[in-house]
Amino acid sequence: MSSAPAAAPDKPVVVLTQRTVWLIFGALMASMFLSSLDQTIVGTAMPTIVGELNGVEHQGWVVTAYILAVAIGMPLYGKFGDLMGRRWPFLVAIGLFTLASVGAALSQNMIELVLWRALQGLGGGGLMILSQSIIADIVPASERGKYMGPLGALFGISAVLGPLLGGWLTEGPGWRWTFWINLPVGVAAFVVAWFALKLPSHRSTRPVDWGGIVTMAVATTGIVLITSWESLSSSGYDWTDWRLSGLLVLTLAAVAAFILVETRVAEPLIPLRLFRNRTFTITTLIGLVLGMGMFSAMAMIPTFLQMSTGAGVTESGWLMLPMMAGMMLTSIVSGIAISKTGKYKAYPVAGLIVVALAMVWLTGLTGDMSMWTFGAMIFTLGAGMGLVMQTVVLAVQNAVDPHELGTATSSNNFFREIGAAVGSALFTTIFTTRLTDNLTEVFAGAPAGAGGAGESSLTPGVVQSLPEPLKSGIIDAYADALAPSFWYLVPLVLVGLVLAFFLPVIKLSDVAGMVARGEAVADPAKAGALDELPVADGVSEVSDDDGPGTRERADIVGS
């Protein structure tokens, strides 16, 4: 069987004492915070950055470049982490992210900023994937829930703290400090990781799947650019535009080429045989539809809040706090419960039911709605997402070969990112189309030159300064465009719910990934028993002629 080699006998054995686990976990938390914070902190500063660097035409690329680099980097870090070990890729990811932050802070024009943001994305994607994989390496699945919960909660904290911190820095020392702040955190995370991440490294003899890397990068770039076309092109989705139609043809060709390459190479970037594993396939599809629904919902809600309440970007971040609180609460509680009971299927099922109900509730949004009612709506949405996100990652890690933890984890996250890109684009198109029609009707019935406002020049401040009934008409136009759009997301969530019912329930392994691969022992007393632990207890190997099996665990238990 071909796989990443285990630690050589003459190398020191890693002993996973509780102290070692907590040291590594601390390094992962610091690095994950660094990555997740940067996804939200820049958004608040964007209007100021665009104005100072005179780059309105490139504004969309600042976000798109980061998302694209994260998506492309995920499978690379997952595969190379499996083949070579995760210590050096993790240090490289921190280094890239920190270096790119310095470059972004020093940028003198938008082109430079976009390039540095892309490099940041390459580092950020590695931090997210490798953190989840390293947790699986050092903590058994039966105990992993209580560690995955805080990691999920960290995203919620950073999502709220990012806009607030970004607004404070922009109004104070300046927008460049939204990048400078990463330097001390990045250096500290690198130092901690250097000393704490005592993980084995390998010298892989397996050939690199360059064909898969290139075709995946081209296909991913095409998907992200097509879904971002509205913000990157002034002409919108005009399919007579040869650039747009040509990009679609190139993307489809790249996807077909990627599938062909992955079926023929010895060490595929994303092994298609993983889809023979029912747990992997179902959790990946759940992640895909959840990404489409979750990120779509989050994309337009802040815009509605700013227009309806007059809140600035920073203040609208506060108004999103209930959703993050719900996500943090259920993520932590479900993680602890899974560790105690060893059962996990009920949580994604319950979570998707709650998300669906929250989506239906959000279809009732109105311009004059109480913020308490709105807070309850998005708290419910966040609570549902918190029950699902980390649980599906735990399920897929528990069901695959320990040698492919990184590949399976990164592939699962990769398809969720693709779903988010496609879903956000579709939802935004539906929302903006309805909004344009609604605003046309509002301004058609308004007195000529009322308030000096036009459809293309509306800002939260302008809307709040308009006379009645024009002000209420515009706010209602936003609510009437956003609320019905959630009906398009409900079927997606219900598809995920149906899939969740078919999720196999597999006994959680009580052996950490590194122990299963013979690279570590849980305590000194087991140091001489490495030969007895080649794979996790209860795992049956399913192999084929294409390479290592998926090792789906055979001991199915009740949910």
VMD Tcl script that draws the C-alpha trace (Angstrom):
set ca {
  {0.00 0.00 0.00}
  {1.38 3.44 -0.94}
  {1.26 6.16 1.65}
  {3.35 8.75 3.41}
  {6.14 7.01 5.27}
  {5.99 6.70 9.02}
  {8.63 8.17 11.26}
  {11.99 6.46 10.96}
  {12.93 4.20 13.87}
  {16.06 6.23 14.65}
  {14.08 9.44 15.11}
  {12.81 10.47 18.55}
  {9.24 9.38 19.20}
  {6.69 12.14 19.76}
  {4.95 11.61 23.08}
  {1.46 13.18 23.09}
  {1.20 14.11 26.74}
  {-1.62 16.45 27.75}
  {0.91 19.28 28.12}
  {2.19 18.72 24.58}
  {-1.34 18.66 23.20}
  {-2.26 21.93 24.91}
  {0.95 23.62 23.73}
  {0.23 22.64 20.14}
  {-3.42 23.63 20.50}
  {-2.36 27.06 21.76}
  {-0.17 27.58 18.71}
  {-3.04 26.55 16.45}
  {-5.48 28.92 18.15}
  {-3.10 31.88 17.72}
  {-2.54 31.08 14.06}
  {-6.22 30.46 13.32}
  {-7.11 33.77 14.95}
  {-4.55 35.50 12.73}
  {-6.08 34.03 9.59}
  {-9.77 34.39 10.43}
  {-9.43 37.96 11.73}
  {-7.93 39.14 8.46}
  {-10.95 37.98 6.49}
  {-13.11 40.62 8.18}
  {-10.84 43.39 9.46}
  {-10.10 44.84 6.00}
  {-13.73 45.21 4.97}
  {-14.31 48.18 7.30}
  {-11.26 49.99 5.96}
  {-12.03 49.36 2.28}
  {-13.71 52.71 1.45}
  {-10.76 54.58 2.99}
  {-8.21 52.36 1.22}
  {-9.93 52.82 -2.15}
  {-10.04 56.58 -1.70}
  {-6.41 56.93 -0.64}
  {-4.96 54.60 -3.28}
  {-7.29 55.83 -6.07}
  {-8.32 52.30 -6.93}
  {-12.10 52.13 -7.22}
  {-11.83 50.03 -10.39}
  {-9.75 47.40 -8.55}
  {-11.77 47.31 -5.32}
  {-13.36 43.95 -6.08}
  {-9.97 42.34 -6.60}
  {-8.86 43.05 -3.02}
  {-11.45 40.58 -1.77}
  {-11.45 38.25 -4.79}
  {-7.66 37.77 -4.75}
  {-7.74 36.65 -1.12}
  {-10.67 34.25 -1.60}
  {-9.10 32.78 -4.74}
  {-5.73 32.20 -3.08}
  {-7.36 30.58 -0.04}
  {-9.34 28.20 -2.25}
  {-6.33 27.21 -4.37}
  {-4.05 26.83 -1.35}
  {-6.34 24.49 0.62}
  {-5.81 21.27 -1.43}
  {-2.08 21.99 -1.73}
  {-1.53 22.27 2.01}
  {-3.71 19.24 2.65}
  {-1.81 17.00 0.23}
  {1.72 18.19 1.02}
  {0.98 18.01 4.74}
  {0.07 14.35 4.31}
  {3.15 13.61 2.23}
  {5.82 15.62 4.07}
  {4.41 16.27 7.53}
  {2.63 19.42 8.71}
  {5.29 21.24 10.71}
  {7.09 22.98 7.85}
  {4.01 23.74 5.74}
  {2.44 25.32 8.83}
  {5.49 27.49 9.48}
  {5.58 28.48 5.81}
  {1.90 29.46 5.98}
  {2.49 31.70 9.03}
  {5.57 33.22 7.36}
  {3.74 33.94 4.10}
  {0.80 35.49 5.91}
  {2.99 37.72 8.09}
  {5.26 38.79 5.22}
  {2.26 39.59 3.02}
  {0.74 41.68 5.83}
  {3.86 43.84 5.91}
  {3.75 44.18 2.11}
  {0.08 45.15 2.19}
  {0.74 47.77 4.87}
  {3.45 49.31 2.69}
  {1.45 49.21 -0.56}
  {1.45 52.44 -2.56}
  {-1.23 51.49 -5.09}
  {-4.10 49.04 -5.49}
  {-2.15 46.66 -7.75}
  {0.44 46.13 -5.05}
  {-2.25 45.67 -2.43}
  {-4.09 43.06 -4.53}
  {-0.87 41.07 -5.06}
  {-0.02 41.09 -1.36}
  {-3.58 40.10 -0.50}
  {-3.25 37.09 -2.79}
  {-0.08 36.06 -0.96}
  {-1.94 36.54 2.32}
  {-4.61 34.18 1.05}
  {-2.02 31.50 0.29}
  {-0.87 31.71 3.89}
  {-4.35 31.99 5.35}
  {-5.64 28.93 3.51}
  {-2.78 26.89 4.94}
  {-3.42 28.06 8.49}
  {-7.07 27.02 8.32}
  {-6.52 23.58 6.79}
  {-3.38 22.61 8.68}
  {-4.88 23.63 12.02}
  {-7.82 21.27 11.52}
  {-5.49 18.50 10.31}
  {-3.01 18.88 13.17}
  {-5.83 18.63 15.71}
  {-6.77 15.31 14.10}
  {-3.11 14.25 14.31}
  {-2.75 14.83 18.04}
  {-6.25 14.29 19.48}
  {-8.39 11.14 19.05}
  {-11.75 11.65 17.36}
  {-13.48 10.58 20.57}
  {-12.00 13.64 22.34}
  {-11.70 16.03 19.40}
  {-15.09 17.69 19.78}
  {-14.03 19.72 22.81}
  {-11.09 21.08 20.79}
  {-12.97 21.66 17.53}
  {-15.66 23.64 19.36}
  {-13.30 26.45 20.47}
  {-11.78 26.56 16.97}
  {-15.26 27.09 15.55}
  {-16.01 29.71 18.20}
  {-12.81 31.51 17.22}
  {-14.29 32.22 13.80}
  {-17.32 33.78 15.47}
  {-15.18 36.00 17.68}
  {-13.01 37.17 14.79}
  {-16.06 37.80 12.58}
  {-17.37 40.29 15.15}
  {-14.05 41.67 16.35}
  {-12.70 42.15 12.80}
  {-15.07 44.92 11.64}
  {-14.96 46.64 15.03}
  {-11.17 46.59 15.20}
  {-10.89 47.58 11.53}
  {-13.15 50.59 12.05}
  {-11.29 51.69 15.18}
  {-7.88 51.43 13.51}
  {-9.05 53.19 10.35}
  {-10.50 56.11 12.30}
  {-7.44 56.20 14.60}
  {-3.88 55.43 13.47}
  {-4.97 54.67 9.88}
  {-6.02 51.80 7.60}
  {-2.47 50.47 7.23}
  {-2.64 49.33 10.84}
  {-5.27 46.76 9.84}
  {-2.26 44.99 8.30}
  {0.48 46.09 10.73}
  {-1.46 44.50 13.59}
  {-0.73 41.10 12.02}
  {3.03 41.54 12.46}
  {3.34 41.08 16.25}
  {0.62 38.39 16.25}
  {2.28 36.60 13.32}
  {5.76 36.73 14.86}
  {4.41 35.47 18.19}
  {2.47 32.67 16.44}
  {5.59 31.67 14.47}
  {7.76 31.54 17.59}
  {5.19 29.52 19.52}
  {4.69 27.15 16.58}
  {8.47 26.75 16.11}
  {8.89 25.44 19.65}
  {5.48 23.82 20.21}
  {4.85 22.03 16.92}
  {7.18 19.08 17.42}
  {5.67 17.12 14.55}
  {7.45 14.54 12.38}
  {8.55 15.41 8.84}
  {8.96 13.01 5.93}
  {10.89 12.90 2.69}
  {8.23 11.73 0.25}
  {9.24 9.72 -2.81}
  {5.80 10.04 -4.39}
  {5.62 12.18 -7.58}
  {3.97 15.59 -7.30}
  {0.66 15.86 -9.15}
  {1.59 18.96 -11.18}
  {-1.17 18.29 -13.71}
  {-3.76 18.22 -10.94}
  {-2.36 21.37 -9.33}
  {-2.44 23.35 -12.60}
  {-5.89 22.21 -13.70}
  {-7.32 22.72 -10.19}
  {-5.88 26.24 -10.06}
  {-7.27 27.13 -13.50}
  {-10.69 25.64 -12.72}
  {-10.89 27.33 -9.31}
  {-9.77 30.66 -10.76}
  {-12.44 30.39 -13.45}
  {-15.19 29.57 -10.95}
  {-14.23 32.42 -8.61}
  {-13.92 34.94 -11.48}
  {-17.26 33.92 -13.01}
  {-19.03 34.19 -9.66}
  {-17.33 37.57 -9.02}
  {-17.98 38.91 -12.53}
  {-20.65 41.35 -11.36}
  {-18.12 43.25 -9.23}
  {-15.19 42.86 -11.63}
  {-16.89 43.94 -14.86}
  {-18.85 47.12 -15.47}
  {-21.06 45.36 -18.03}
  {-22.39 42.73 -15.60}
  {-23.36 39.23 -16.73}
  {-23.52 39.89 -20.48}
  {-23.06 36.44 -22.05}
  {-22.43 38.00 -25.46}
  {-19.17 39.29 -23.97}
  {-16.48 36.99 -25.39}
  {-14.45 37.33 -22.19}
  {-17.22 35.91 -20.03}
  {-18.25 33.13 -22.41}
  {-14.59 32.28 -23.08}
  {-13.91 32.11 -19.34}
  {-16.84 29.71 -18.91}
  {-15.54 27.41 -21.67}
  {-12.01 27.49 -20.20}
  {-13.37 26.67 -16.71}
  {-15.41 23.70 -17.92}
  {-12.40 22.41 -19.88}
  {-10.19 22.74 -16.80}
  {-12.69 20.84 -14.64}
  {-12.84 18.02 -17.20}
  {-9.03 17.95 -17.47}
  {-8.69 17.86 -13.67}
  {-11.02 14.85 -13.38}
  {-9.10 13.05 -16.15}
  {-5.71 13.77 -14.55}
  {-6.83 12.69 -11.07}
  {-7.89 9.27 -12.37}
  {-4.45 8.58 -13.88}
  {-1.74 9.91 -11.57}
  {-0.10 7.90 -8.79}
  {-0.64 10.49 -6.02}
  {-3.65 12.65 -6.96}
  {-4.13 16.07 -5.37}
  {-7.78 15.25 -4.55}
  {-8.15 11.46 -4.87}
  {-11.48 10.74 -6.53}
  {-11.57 7.42 -4.68}
  {-12.44 9.44 -1.56}
  {-15.92 9.82 -3.02}
  {-16.37 6.05 -2.65}
  {-16.36 6.74 1.08}
  {-20.00 7.50 1.88}
  {-19.15 9.65 4.90}
  {-16.74 11.79 2.88}
  {-19.20 12.25 0.02}
  {-22.15 13.16 2.25}
  {-20.21 15.54 4.49}
  {-18.64 17.22 1.45}
  {-22.05 17.74 -0.15}
  {-23.42 19.08 3.15}
  {-20.47 21.49 3.32}
  {-21.14 22.56 -0.28}
  {-24.81 23.39 0.26}
  {-24.15 24.93 3.68}
  {-21.46 27.13 2.14}
  {-23.87 28.27 -0.54}
  {-26.59 29.04 2.01}
  {-24.51 30.38 4.89}
  {-22.26 32.79 3.02}
  {-25.12 33.95 0.82}
  {-27.14 34.90 3.89}
  {-24.20 36.67 5.49}
  {-23.30 38.61 2.33}
  {-26.30 40.93 2.14}
  {-27.59 41.17 5.73}
  {-25.04 43.87 6.76}
  {-26.04 45.98 3.74}
  {-29.70 45.75 4.77}
  {-28.80 46.71 8.35}
  {-26.84 49.78 7.27}
  {-29.62 51.00 5.00}
  {-32.49 50.31 7.44}
  {-30.86 51.59 10.63}
  {-28.32 54.08 9.32}
  {-25.58 52.13 11.09}
  {-22.05 52.42 9.80}
  {-19.99 49.38 8.87}
  {-18.56 49.12 12.38}
  {-21.95 49.47 14.03}
  {-23.49 46.88 11.70}
  {-20.82 44.51 12.98}
  {-22.27 44.91 16.46}
  {-25.73 44.16 15.09}
  {-24.40 40.84 13.69}
  {-23.20 39.83 17.16}
  {-26.26 37.61 17.93}
  {-25.46 35.33 15.00}
  {-21.88 34.88 16.14}
  {-23.03 34.29 19.72}
  {-25.37 31.54 18.54}
  {-22.62 29.92 16.49}
  {-20.13 30.03 19.37}
  {-22.62 28.64 21.88}
  {-23.73 25.61 19.88}
  {-20.25 24.91 18.50}
  {-18.75 24.64 21.97}
  {-21.69 22.84 23.59}
  {-22.03 20.28 20.79}
  {-18.28 19.65 20.79}
  {-18.30 18.87 24.51}
  {-21.41 16.69 24.15}
  {-19.87 14.70 21.29}
  {-16.74 14.06 23.36}
  {-18.86 12.79 26.26}
  {-21.30 10.61 24.32}
  {-19.30 9.64 21.22}
  {-22.36 10.31 19.04}
  {-22.51 13.06 16.44}
  {-25.14 12.43 13.74}
  {-27.95 14.20 15.61}
  {-26.09 17.54 15.55}
  {-25.88 18.18 11.78}
  {-29.48 16.93 11.42}
  {-30.72 19.28 14.16}
  {-28.48 22.09 12.92}
  {-29.79 21.96 9.35}
  {-33.39 21.92 10.63}
  {-32.65 25.04 12.68}
  {-30.91 26.74 9.72}
  {-33.89 25.98 7.47}
  {-36.34 27.40 10.04}
  {-34.15 30.50 10.44}
  {-34.12 31.01 6.66}
  {-37.92 30.80 6.58}
  {-38.11 33.26 9.48}
  {-35.78 35.68 7.64}
  {-38.23 35.83 4.73}
  {-40.32 37.97 7.06}
  {-37.77 40.80 7.25}
  {-39.29 44.29 7.06}
  {-37.82 47.76 7.03}
  {-39.37 48.73 10.38}
  {-38.59 45.48 12.18}
  {-37.45 45.60 15.80}
  {-33.74 44.92 16.17}
  {-34.60 42.52 19.00}
  {-36.64 40.42 16.59}
  {-33.90 40.63 13.98}
  {-31.32 39.61 16.60}
  {-33.40 36.54 17.48}
  {-33.56 35.61 13.78}
  {-29.83 35.67 13.18}
  {-29.07 34.10 16.60}
  {-31.15 31.13 15.44}
  {-29.30 31.05 12.12}
  {-25.91 31.08 13.88}
  {-26.99 28.41 16.36}
  {-27.89 26.09 13.51}
  {-24.62 26.65 11.69}
  {-22.62 26.02 14.86}
  {-24.16 22.56 15.17}
  {-23.07 21.60 11.66}
  {-19.76 23.15 10.64}
  {-17.25 21.50 12.96}
  {-19.25 18.28 13.29}
  {-19.01 17.42 9.58}
  {-15.24 17.98 9.68}
  {-14.98 15.63 12.65}
  {-17.10 13.03 10.84}
  {-14.98 13.03 7.70}
  {-11.70 12.90 9.62}
  {-12.98 9.94 11.61}
  {-13.92 8.00 8.45}
  {-10.76 8.19 6.33}
  {-7.32 6.61 6.31}
  {-5.09 8.33 8.91}
  {-2.53 8.89 6.14}
  {-5.05 11.03 4.24}
  {-6.36 13.23 7.05}
  {-5.03 16.41 5.49}
  {-6.21 15.58 1.99}
  {-9.73 14.69 3.17}
  {-9.96 17.75 5.44}
  {-8.75 20.16 2.76}
  {-11.00 18.63 0.09}
  {-14.04 18.99 2.36}
  {-13.20 22.66 3.05}
  {-12.34 23.29 -0.61}
  {-15.79 22.32 -1.84}
  {-17.37 24.43 0.90}
  {-15.40 27.44 -0.37}
  {-16.52 26.73 -3.93}
  {-20.11 26.48 -2.70}
  {-19.74 29.80 -0.90}
  {-18.43 31.52 -4.02}
  {-21.18 30.16 -6.27}
  {-23.95 30.66 -3.71}
  {-22.94 34.23 -2.87}
  {-22.87 35.14 -6.56}
  {-26.29 33.64 -7.27}
  {-27.86 35.16 -4.15}
  {-26.32 38.57 -4.86}
  {-27.63 38.47 -8.43}
  {-31.15 37.63 -7.24}
  {-31.01 40.34 -4.57}
  {-29.62 43.09 -6.80}
  {-32.08 42.33 -9.61}
  {-35.04 42.63 -7.24}
  {-33.52 45.70 -5.58}
  {-33.03 47.49 -8.91}
  {-36.66 46.88 -9.85}
  {-37.87 48.02 -6.42}
  {-35.77 51.20 -6.42}
  {-36.91 52.06 -9.93}
  {-40.51 52.01 -8.71}
  {-39.64 54.06 -5.60}
  {-37.84 56.80 -7.52}
  {-40.47 56.81 -10.27}
  {-43.04 57.89 -7.70}
  {-40.78 60.42 -5.93}
  {-40.74 64.16 -6.65}
  {-38.06 65.20 -9.12}
  {-34.70 65.65 -7.41}
  {-36.02 64.65 -4.01}
  {-33.21 64.95 -1.59}
  {-30.69 65.06 -4.44}
  {-30.39 61.26 -4.33}
  {-30.27 58.73 -7.13}
  {-30.37 54.95 -7.31}
  {-26.62 54.73 -7.92}
  {-25.58 57.14 -5.16}
  {-27.35 55.70 -2.13}
  {-25.36 55.36 1.07}
  {-26.65 54.72 4.61}
  {-26.09 58.38 5.47}
  {-27.91 59.63 2.38}
  {-30.87 57.33 3.00}
  {-31.27 58.51 6.60}
  {-31.25 62.16 5.45}
  {-34.00 61.74 2.86}
  {-37.51 63.05 3.50}
  {-40.48 60.78 4.02}
  {-41.97 58.85 2.31}
  {-38.89 58.42 0.09}
  {-36.73 57.25 3.01}
  {-39.20 54.55 4.06}
  {-39.72 53.57 0.43}
  {-36.00 52.91 -0.08}
  {-35.67 50.96 3.19}
  {-38.69 48.85 2.25}
  {-37.18 48.32 -1.20}
  {-34.09 46.76 0.42}
  {-36.19 44.62 2.77}
  {-38.55 43.52 -0.03}
  {-35.54 42.54 -2.16}
  {-33.71 40.66 0.60}
  {-36.50 38.83 2.44}
  {-37.99 36.81 -0.47}
  {-34.48 35.90 -1.64}
  {-34.11 33.62 1.38}
  {-36.76 31.34 -0.12}
  {-34.18 30.38 -2.76}
  {-31.82 29.19 -0.01}
  {-34.36 27.04 1.86}
  {-34.34 24.21 -0.75}
  {-30.52 24.11 -0.59}
  {-30.60 23.67 3.18}
  {-33.30 21.00 2.88}
  {-31.09 19.08 0.43}
  {-28.36 19.17 3.07}
  {-30.86 17.96 5.68}
  {-31.86 14.96 3.56}
  {-28.18 14.11 3.07}
  {-27.57 14.37 6.83}
  {-30.14 11.63 7.47}
  {-28.00 9.27 5.37}
  {-24.76 10.16 7.17}
  {-23.20 6.90 8.45}
  {-22.67 6.83 12.19}
  {-19.23 5.46 12.86}
  {-17.70 4.85 16.26}
  {-15.30 7.66 17.06}
  {-11.72 6.47 17.07}
  {-9.86 6.61 20.39}
  {-6.48 6.79 18.61}
  {-4.96 10.08 17.38}
  {-3.84 10.30 13.76}
  {-0.12 10.37 14.54}
  {-0.45 7.37 16.83}
  {-2.39 5.50 14.16}
  {0.40 6.16 11.67}
  {3.09 5.04 14.10}
  {4.58 8.54 14.45}
  {3.73 9.09 18.13}
  {2.54 7.44 21.31}
  {-0.08 8.67 23.70}
  {2.13 8.31 26.76}
  {5.56 6.88 27.68}
  {4.07 3.57 28.77}
  {3.08 2.87 25.18}
  {6.41 3.83 23.63}
  {7.31 0.24 22.92}
  {4.00 -0.62 21.35}
  {4.25 1.31 18.08}
  {4.16 -1.85 16.02}
  {0.80 -2.71 17.53}
  {-0.81 0.54 16.41}
  {-0.40 0.84 12.63}
  {-3.98 2.07 12.16}
  {-6.83 3.27 14.34}
  {-8.78 0.61 16.22}
  {-11.81 -0.65 14.34}
  {-10.73 0.68 10.94}
  {-11.06 -1.66 8.00}
  {-9.05 -0.83 4.93}
  {-10.83 -0.54 1.60}
  {-8.19 -0.61 -1.10}
  {-8.09 -0.61 -4.87}
  {-5.49 -0.63 -7.61}
  {-5.26 3.17 -7.68}
  {-3.51 3.56 -4.34}
  {-4.22 3.64 -0.61}
  {-7.68 2.79 0.55}
  {-10.08 5.16 2.21}
  {-10.29 3.07 5.38}
  {-13.86 3.77 6.25}
  {-14.45 2.53 9.77}
  {-16.47 -0.65 9.86}
  {-18.00 -0.53 13.31}
  {-21.21 1.36 12.55}
  {-23.16 2.21 15.66}
  {-26.43 3.91 16.49}
  {-26.77 7.69 16.30}
}
mol new
graphics top color blue
foreach p $ca { graphics top sphere $p radius 0.5 }
foreach p [lrange $ca 0 end-1] q [lrange $ca 1 end] { graphics top cylinder $p $q radius 0.2 }
display resetview
